[in-house]
């Protein structure tokens, strides 16, 4: 038996709740964004969910999670969380109803593995079963990263995907022509989910999924994806993230709330990278940075 915990939030509060659920929930946070059927677009609020086992350990985790939400409510206006008991079978299918085939950018199509889709000429289809890992294609940060891949990835590039989640960006990079992709995540559940998705998309000869973070990335890369939390991007910059990029190599940094942009931008620029492009969707910002040549570094 499982306990589903869900809360609907937006803006900066969403990031804070996602971080809390990632720490407390089994497999981390699941982020769902409602699709507006009438207007054909993603809505503003997101529903953040996580799952707790119904056990003594789960009760203690629930206490810590509720305590964390109370502290967050002193900073952000938050509704009360909703709780629902699920059987194993209920949990396995509960989240599937929220996902549908989604077209992103010019040619990318994100297809849930349980749905049918007839590809159009030129479609690049990523088949996805996100399970309990972040990365379904509906969140603005993921969509901006996918569009950046379409615009900037060149055939044969060596790609690093930090915080791969479901593996959606790593798989898209492989299907768009990357020569090799190293996909890393600290969460063992995400690693398992990403590996399954890599196999389902038949890109295992290009994408390697491992548990870990920047320390497990050897050598230098042409393209680095970091669709994670703003504070983690700052920490990675301070840990010599620029050294993992070839000169002129690109970093796509996303998961940044607008109010956090200057902090992230400052950290990147202070540690060997120059921001060359900015994109924004609602409150979410994506920065694309290039590694500066050594003779231009401060």
C-alpha positions in Angstrom: 0.0 0.0 0.0 1.1 3.5 -0.8 0.1 7.0 0.3 -0.1 9.6 -2.5 0.7 13.1 -1.3 -0.2 15.9 -3.8 -0.3 19.7 -3.7 -0.9 22.3 -6.4 1.5 25.2 -6.6 3.1 27.6 -9.0 6.1 29.9 -9.4 8.9 29.8 -6.9 6.8 27.8 -4.4 6.8 24.9 -7.0 10.6 24.6 -6.8 10.6 24.6 -3.0 7.9 21.9 -2.9 9.7 19.8 -5.5 12.9 20.0 -3.5 11.1 18.9 -0.3 9.3 16.0 -2.1 12.6 14.9 -3.7 14.1 14.6 -0.2 11.2 12.9 1.5 9.3 10.9 -1.0 9.9 7.4 -2.3 11.5 8.0 -5.7 11.3 11.8 -5.4 8.8 14.3 -6.8 6.5 13.7 -9.7 5.5 16.9 -11.4 2.3 17.1 -13.4 1.2 20.1 -15.4 -2.4 20.3 -16.5 -3.1 20.5 -20.3 -5.8 23.0 -21.4 -7.9 21.2 -23.9 -9.7 24.3 -25.2 -6.5 26.4 -25.8 -4.1 23.6 -26.5 -1.5 24.8 -24.0 0.0 24.0 -20.7 -1.5 25.8 -17.7 0.3 27.9 -15.1 0.0 25.7 -11.9 1.7 22.4 -11.4 0.7 19.5 -9.2 3.6 18.0 -7.3 3.2 14.5 -6.0 5.2 12.0 -4.1 4.5 8.6 -2.6 5.1 7.2 0.8 4.9 3.6 1.9 2.2 2.9 4.4 4.5 1.6 7.2 6.1 2.9 10.4 8.9 4.4 8.3 6.3 6.0 6.0 4.5 7.6 8.9 7.7 9.2 10.2 8.4 10.5 6.7 4.9 11.9 6.4 5.5 13.8 9.7 8.7 15.3 8.3 7.1 16.1 5.0 4.1 17.9 6.7 6.5 19.8 8.9 8.5 20.9 5.9 5.3 22.1 4.1 4.3 24.0 7.2 7.6 25.9 7.2 7.3 26.6 3.5 3.8 27.9 4.1 5.3 30.6 6.2 7.1 31.9 3.1 4.7 31.0 0.3 0.9 30.7 0.2 0.3 27.0 0.0 -2.9 25.0 -0.1 -3.3 22.0 2.2 -1.8 18.8 0.8 -4.1 16.0 -0.3 -3.6 12.5 0.8 -4.8 9.3 -1.0 -4.2 5.6 -0.2 -3.3 3.5 -3.2 -2.7 -0.2 -3.8 0.3 -1.2 -5.8 -2.0 -1.6 -8.9 -3.6 1.8 -8.3 -0.2 3.5 -8.0 1.1 1.8 -11.1 -1.7 3.4 -13.2 -2.7 6.6 -11.2 -0.3 9.0 -13.0 -0.8 7.7 -16.5 -4.0 9.5 -17.2 -2.2 12.9 -17.0 0.1 12.2 -20.0 -0.6 12.3 -23.7 1.4 12.5 -26.9 3.1 15.9 -26.9 4.8 17.7 -29.8 7.7 19.9 -28.7 9.6 22.3 -31.0 9.9 21.5 -34.7 10.2 17.7 -34.8 10.3 16.2 -31.3 7.3 14.1 -30.2 7.1 12.7 -26.6 5.0 9.6 -26.7 3.9 7.8 -23.5 4.8 4.2 -23.9 1.2 3.1 -23.3 -0.3 5.2 -26.1 -0.4 4.8 -29.8 1.0 7.3 -32.3 1.5 7.3 -36.0 4.7 9.3 -36.7 4.5 12.1 -39.4 7.4 12.5 -41.8 10.3 14.0 -40.0 9.1 13.3 -36.5 11.7 12.3 -33.9 9.8 10.2 -31.4 10.9 9.7 -27.8 8.9 6.9 -26.1 8.7 7.5 -22.4 7.5 5.8 -19.3 8.5 8.3 -16.5 7.5 6.1 -13.6 8.5 7.9 -10.5 11.3 9.9 -12.1 11.1 13.6 -13.1 10.9 14.4 -16.9 7.7 13.9 -18.8 8.0 16.7 -21.4 5.1 18.8 -20.1 7.0 21.0 -17.7 8.2 24.3 -19.2 11.9 23.7 -18.2 11.9 20.3 -20.0 10.3 21.8 -23.1 12.8 24.7 -23.3 15.7 22.2 -22.9 14.3 20.0 -25.7 14.0 23.1 -28.0 17.6 24.1 -27.1 18.7 20.6 -28.2 16.9 21.0 -31.5 18.6 24.4 -32.1 22.1 23.8 -30.9 23.0 20.1 -30.9 25.3 19.1 -33.8 25.8 15.5 -35.1 28.5 13.6 -33.2 28.6 15.9 -30.1 29.6 14.4 -26.7 26.7 15.2 -24.3 26.4 15.1 -20.5 22.9 15.1 -18.9 23.1 16.0 -15.2 20.0 14.9 -13.2 18.6 12.9 -16.1 15.4 11.8 -14.3 13.4 9.8 -16.8 16.2 10.1 -19.4 14.0 12.3 -21.7 16.7 14.8 -22.6 19.5 12.2 -23.0 17.3 10.1 -25.3 16.3 13.2 -27.3 19.9 14.1 -27.7 20.8 10.6 -29.0 17.9 10.7 -31.5 18.9 14.2 -32.7 22.4 12.9 -33.6 24.6 13.0 -30.5 27.7 10.8 -30.8 27.6 9.8 -27.1 25.5 10.7 -24.1 26.4 10.2 -20.4 23.2 10.5 -18.3 23.7 10.9 -14.5 21.3 11.0 -11.6 21.8 10.7 -7.9 18.5 8.9 -7.4 18.7 5.1 -8.0 15.0 5.0 -9.0 15.6 7.6 -11.7 18.7 5.6 -12.9 16.5 2.5 -13.3 13.7 4.3 -15.0 16.1 6.1 -17.4 17.9 2.8 -18.3 14.5 1.2 -19.1 13.6 4.2 -21.3 16.9 4.1 -23.1 16.4 0.4 -23.9 12.8 1.1 -25.1 14.1 3.8 -27.5 16.9 1.5 -28.7 19.6 4.1 -28.1 21.7 2.1 -25.6 24.6 2.1 -28.0 24.7 6.0 -27.5 23.4 6.6 -24.0 25.1 5.4 -20.8 23.1 5.9 -17.6 25.0 5.9 -14.3 24.2 6.9 -10.7 26.1 10.0 -9.6 26.7 13.6 -10.4 29.5 15.8 -11.7 32.3 13.8 -10.1 31.4 10.8 -12.2 31.7 12.7 -15.5 35.1 12.1 -17.0 36.7 14.1 -19.7 35.1 17.1 -21.5 31.8 17.5 -23.3 30.5 19.5 -26.2 27.1 19.9 -24.6 26.0 19.8 -21.0 22.3 19.7 -19.9 21.5 20.7 -16.3 17.7 20.8 -15.9 17.8 20.8 -12.1 17.4 23.2 -9.2 19.0 26.7 -9.3 21.0 26.2 -6.2 22.4 22.9 -7.5 23.5 24.7 -10.7 25.3 27.3 -8.6 27.0 24.5 -6.6 28.0 22.7 -9.8 29.5 25.9 -11.2 31.5 26.3 -8.0 32.7 22.7 -8.5 34.3 23.5 -11.8 31.5 22.6 -14.1 33.2 24.7 -16.8 36.1 22.2 -16.8 33.7 19.6 -18.1 33.1 21.7 -21.2 35.4 21.9 -24.2 36.2 25.5 -25.1 33.1 26.9 -26.8 31.1 24.0 -25.5 27.5 24.8 -24.4 25.7 24.5 -21.0 21.9 24.5 -20.9 20.9 25.4 -17.4 17.2 25.2 -16.5 14.9 24.7 -13.6 15.5 28.4 -12.6 12.8 30.6 -11.2 13.0 34.1 -12.6 13.9 35.5 -9.2 17.0 33.2 -9.0 18.3 34.1 -12.5 20.9 36.7 -11.4 22.4 34.3 -8.8 22.8 31.5 -11.4 24.0 33.9 -14.1 26.6 35.4 -11.7 27.9 31.9 -10.7 28.3 30.8 -14.3 30.1 34.0 -15.3 32.3 33.8 -12.2 33.4 30.3 -13.0 34.5 30.3 -16.6 31.2 30.6 -18.6 29.6 33.3 -20.6 25.8 33.4 -20.9 25.0 33.7 -24.6 21.2 33.1 -24.6 18.2 33.4 -22.4 14.8 31.9 -22.7 11.8 32.2 -20.5 8.4 30.5 -20.2 6.1 31.9 -17.5 8.3 32.1 -14.3 10.9 29.6 -15.5 14.1 30.7 -17.1 16.7 28.8 -19.1 20.2 30.1 -19.6 22.6 28.9 -22.3 26.2 29.5 -21.5 29.5 28.8 -23.4 32.8 28.0 -21.9 35.1 31.0 -22.3 38.6 30.5 -23.9 41.3 30.3 -21.1 42.8 33.6 -22.2 39.5 35.4 -21.6 38.9 33.9 -18.2 39.2 36.4 -15.3 
